[in-house]
Amino acid sequence: MKAPARTYSLGARATAMEATRARILDAAFGLWRERWYDDVTLADVAAAAGVSVQTVVNHFGGKAGLVEAVADWMTPSVEAVRDAPAGDLPRIVAALFDDYEANGEATFRWNAEAARVPPIAGVLARARASHRRWLERVFADRLPARGAARERALTLHYAATDVYLWKLWRLDLGVSRPDAERAMRELLAGIDPRRSAR
């Protein structure tokens, strides 16, 4: 009878540790959505998560490890938000805007800090690769099969869907979301992969 009790105890402990980890990640992500990297301390994260600084350190080792873990933790939710059927331009753009409206300002801040914060630079390199894979999936119907023509077409699609363009329209120029989505659809519709192959 004692063995099952111990198994239950270990399982409960693992579940509690995972819940604590998730709470820390959620707190860190929430803070970094609103502030610059240097403006968020481990003490801030610990306070927001309701744990000690030592607990944060035990789980992630420090800010660099926490940045990496936050990026890994949020990737599935970003991918779920961006889920759209290939070839359906309105739904592709709407899904992208759902992501950018929720995370675009934080992404822009992280881009601005990448040159001086190595962990962020690594995270953004993975994010760019992920965005490219997303483009290859949702625009599979219009991309050339291979070679330089494919690379040129991907570059055009990347530029037309980049977070900086969202920032320009939504934050800098104050364009409404419906109008900004329409503008992005028009840009994407105007990309002719056959012309880019010349």
C-alpha positions in Angstrom: 0.0 0.0 0.0 2.9 2.4 0.7 4.3 2.1 -2.9 1.2 3.6 -4.5 1.1 6.4 -2.0 4.7 7.2 -2.8 4.0 7.1 -6.5 1.1 9.4 -6.0 3.3 11.8 -3.9 5.9 11.9 -6.6 3.3 12.5 -9.3 1.7 15.3 -7.2 5.1 16.9 -6.7 5.9 16.8 -10.4 2.5 18.3 -11.2 3.1 21.1 -8.7 6.5 21.8 -10.1 5.1 22.0 -13.6 2.4 24.3 -12.4 5.0 26.5 -10.7 7.1 26.5 -13.9 4.1 27.5 -16.0 3.2 30.3 -13.5 6.7 31.7 -13.7 6.7 31.6 -17.5 3.3 33.2 -17.7 4.5 36.0 -15.4 7.7 36.6 -17.3 5.9 36.7 -20.6 3.3 39.1 -19.2 6.0 41.4 -17.9 8.1 41.3 -21.1 5.0 42.1 -23.2 4.8 45.4 -21.4 8.5 46.3 -20.6 12.0 46.2 -22.1 14.3 43.3 -21.2 16.4 45.3 -18.7 13.3 46.7 -17.0 12.2 43.2 -15.9 14.2 41.7 -13.0 14.1 38.2 -11.6 12.5 39.7 -8.5 9.7 41.2 -10.7 9.1 37.8 -12.2 9.1 36.1 -8.9 6.7 38.6 -7.4 4.3 38.3 -10.3 4.4 34.5 -10.1 4.1 34.4 -6.3 7.3 32.5 -5.8 10.8 33.3 -4.5 13.7 34.5 -6.7 15.5 31.3 -5.8 12.6 29.3 -7.2 12.9 31.1 -10.5 16.7 30.5 -10.5 16.1 26.8 -9.6 13.9 26.4 -12.6 15.6 28.5 -15.2 19.1 29.5 -14.0 18.7 33.2 -14.6 17.3 35.7 -17.1 19.0 34.1 -20.2 17.5 30.7 -19.4 14.1 32.3 -18.7 14.1 34.1 -22.1 14.8 30.8 -23.9 12.1 29.0 -21.9 9.5 31.8 -22.4 10.1 31.6 -26.2 9.8 27.8 -26.2 6.7 27.9 -24.0 4.8 30.5 -26.1 5.7 28.9 -29.5 2.8 26.4 -29.6 0.2 29.1 -28.7 1.6 31.4 -31.4 1.4 28.5 -33.9 -2.1 27.8 -32.9 -3.2 31.4 -33.4 -1.5 31.5 -36.8 -3.2 28.3 -38.0 -4.8 29.1 -41.3 -5.5 27.0 -44.4 -3.0 27.3 -47.2 -4.2 29.6 -50.0 -6.9 31.3 -48.1 -5.5 34.9 -48.1 -8.1 36.6 -45.9 -7.7 33.9 -43.2 -3.9 33.9 -43.4 -3.8 37.6 -42.9 -6.4 37.6 -40.1 -4.4 34.8 -38.3 -1.2 36.8 -38.6 -2.9 39.9 -37.3 -4.3 37.9 -34.3 -0.7 37.1 -33.4 0.7 40.6 -34.0 -2.1 42.3 -32.1 -1.4 40.1 -29.1 2.4 39.9 -29.3 3.6 42.4 -31.9 4.8 45.2 -29.5 6.7 42.7 -27.4 8.2 41.2 -30.6 9.2 44.6 -31.8 10.9 45.4 -28.4 12.8 42.1 -28.5 14.0 42.9 -32.1 15.3 46.3 -30.9 17.2 44.6 -28.1 18.6 41.6 -30.0 21.9 43.2 -30.9 22.9 43.6 -27.3 21.2 40.7 -25.6 22.5 37.4 -27.0 19.7 35.2 -25.6 17.1 37.4 -27.4 19.1 37.2 -30.6 19.0 33.4 -30.5 15.3 33.4 -29.8 14.6 35.8 -32.7 16.7 33.7 -35.1 14.4 30.7 -34.3 11.3 32.9 -34.6 12.4 34.0 -38.1 13.0 30.4 -39.2 9.5 29.6 -37.8 8.0 32.5 -39.7 9.6 31.3 -42.9 8.3 27.7 -42.4 4.8 29.3 -41.9 5.1 31.2 -45.1 6.2 28.1 -47.0 3.1 26.3 -45.6 0.4 28.9 -46.1 1.6 30.1 -49.5 2.6 26.7 -50.8 0.1 27.2 -53.7 2.0 30.2 -55.1 5.6 29.6 -54.3 8.0 28.3 -57.0 9.1 24.7 -56.3 12.8 25.4 -55.8 15.9 27.5 -56.4 16.5 31.3 -56.7 12.9 32.0 -57.8 11.6 30.4 -54.6 14.0 32.4 -52.4 13.0 35.7 -54.1 9.3 34.9 -53.7 9.8 34.0 -50.1 11.6 37.2 -49.5 8.8 39.2 -50.9 6.2 37.3 -48.9 8.3 37.8 -45.7 8.6 41.5 -46.3 4.8 41.8 -46.8 4.0 40.0 -43.6 6.8 41.2 -41.3 6.0 42.6 -37.8 7.7 45.9 -38.7 5.0 46.5 -41.4 2.3 45.7 -38.8 4.0 48.2 -36.4 4.2 50.9 -39.1 0.5 50.6 -39.9 -1.0 50.0 -36.6 1.2 51.8 -34.1 3.0 54.5 -36.1 0.3 55.5 -38.5 -2.8 54.5 -36.5 -4.3 52.6 -39.3 -7.4 50.5 -38.2 -7.0 46.8 -38.1 -9.5 46.2 -41.0 -7.7 48.7 -43.2 -4.3 47.4 -42.3 -5.4 43.8 -43.0 -6.8 45.0 -46.4 -3.5 46.7 -47.2 -1.5 43.5 -46.4 -3.9 41.4 -48.5 -3.4 43.8 -51.4 0.4 43.7 -51.0 0.4 39.9 -51.0 -2.1 39.6 -53.9 0.3 41.9 -55.9 3.2 39.5 -55.4 3.6 37.5 -58.6 6.1 34.7 -58.1 6.3 34.2 -61.9 7.4 37.8 -62.3 9.9 37.4 -59.4 11.5 34.4 -61.3 12.6 36.7 -64.1 
